[in-house]
């Protein structure tokens, strides 16, 4: 069963691939991690996630809601108040994303060093040999 699921990931039409495309997106990961802490309003999410545009936040929130990972609650007040929280399905992503964040925190220096070396080799090909 595991081999079949892995091979499905390479087929762009498979559900596994579509789910991976969704959860592997950087904005998805950051939104899920932000909501893992607690329910947040749109403005709170926008302030918390450095670098995300309003358009991308809105688009990603809609995608996550449509995929059943987050819940959007509109309070009947003026002006409208909207809160976002994880669904039970969304909560299942928290631990895998924490593991990825831990890996990134532990290895980002190595990644940066490799990128710097590759950049140096690209600009100075004679020095790489």
C-alpha positions in Angstrom: 0.0 0.0 0.0 2.8 2.4 0.9 4.5 2.0 -2.5 1.2 2.7 -4.4 0.7 5.9 -2.4 4.3 7.0 -3.1 3.9 6.4 -6.8 0.6 8.2 -6.8 2.4 11.3 -5.6 4.2 11.5 -9.0 1.0 11.4 -11.0 -0.3 15.0 -11.2 -3.9 13.9 -11.5 -3.9 11.8 -8.3 -5.6 13.0 -5.1 -2.3 12.3 -3.2 -0.5 14.8 -5.5 -3.2 17.4 -5.1 -3.1 17.1 -1.3 0.7 17.3 -1.3 0.5 20.4 -3.6 -1.8 22.0 -1.1 0.1 21.3 2.1 3.6 21.8 0.7 2.8 25.4 -0.2 4.7 27.8 2.1 1.7 30.0 2.8 -0.4 27.0 3.7 2.3 25.8 6.2 2.6 29.2 7.8 -1.2 29.7 8.1 -1.6 26.3 9.6 1.2 26.9 12.1 -0.3 30.3 13.0 -3.7 28.8 13.6 -2.2 25.9 15.6 -1.7 28.4 18.4 -5.3 29.7 18.5 -8.2 31.2 16.5 -7.2 34.3 14.7 -8.9 37.1 12.8 -7.8 38.0 9.3 -5.8 41.1 10.4 -4.0 39.0 13.1 -2.9 36.4 10.5 -1.8 39.2 8.1 0.4 40.8 10.8 1.8 37.4 12.0 2.8 36.1 8.6 5.5 38.4 7.5 5.7 39.0 3.7 2.2 37.6 2.7 0.1 39.9 0.6 -3.6 40.5 1.4 -4.4 38.8 -2.0 -2.3 35.7 -1.2 -3.7 35.4 2.3 -7.3 35.7 1.1 -6.6 33.2 -1.7 -4.9 30.7 0.6 -7.5 31.0 3.3 -10.3 30.3 0.7 -8.3 27.3 -0.6 -7.8 25.9 2.9 -11.4 26.4 3.8 -12.5 24.7 0.6 -10.2 21.8 1.4 -11.6 21.3 4.9 -8.5 22.4 6.8 -9.7 25.6 8.3 -13.1 26.9 9.5 -14.2 30.4 8.8 -16.7 31.9 11.3 -18.5 35.1 10.5 -19.9 36.9 13.5 -23.1 38.9 12.8 -21.8 42.3 13.9 -21.1 45.6 12.2 -18.4 45.8 11.0 -18.2 42.1 10.1 -15.9 40.1 12.3 -14.4 36.9 10.8 -12.3 34.3 12.7 -10.3 31.4 11.3 -9.5 28.2 13.2 -8.3 24.7 12.3 -10.7 21.9 11.7 -10.0 18.5 13.1 -8.5 17.6 9.7 -6.3 20.8 9.8 -5.1 19.8 13.3 -3.7 16.6 11.8 -1.2 18.7 9.9 0.3 20.5 12.9 2.7 17.7 14.0 4.1 17.0 10.5 4.6 20.8 10.0 6.3 21.1 13.4 8.7 18.4 12.4 9.5 20.3 9.1 10.0 23.5 11.1 12.3 21.7 13.5 14.3 20.3 10.6 14.5 23.8 9.0 15.7 25.3 12.3 18.3 22.6 12.7 19.7 22.7 9.2 19.1 26.1 7.7 22.8 27.0 8.3 23.8 24.0 6.2 21.4 24.9 3.4 22.6 28.5 3.4 26.2 27.4 3.2 25.5 25.0 0.3 23.7 27.8 -1.5 26.6 30.2 -1.0 29.1 27.6 -2.2 26.9 26.8 -5.3 26.7 30.5 -6.0 30.4 31.0 -5.7 31.1 28.0 -8.0 28.6 29.4 -10.5 30.3 32.8 -10.6 33.8 31.5 -10.4 33.9 28.1 -12.1 37.7 27.9 -12.2 38.0 28.2 -8.4 35.6 25.3 -7.8 37.9 22.8 -9.5 
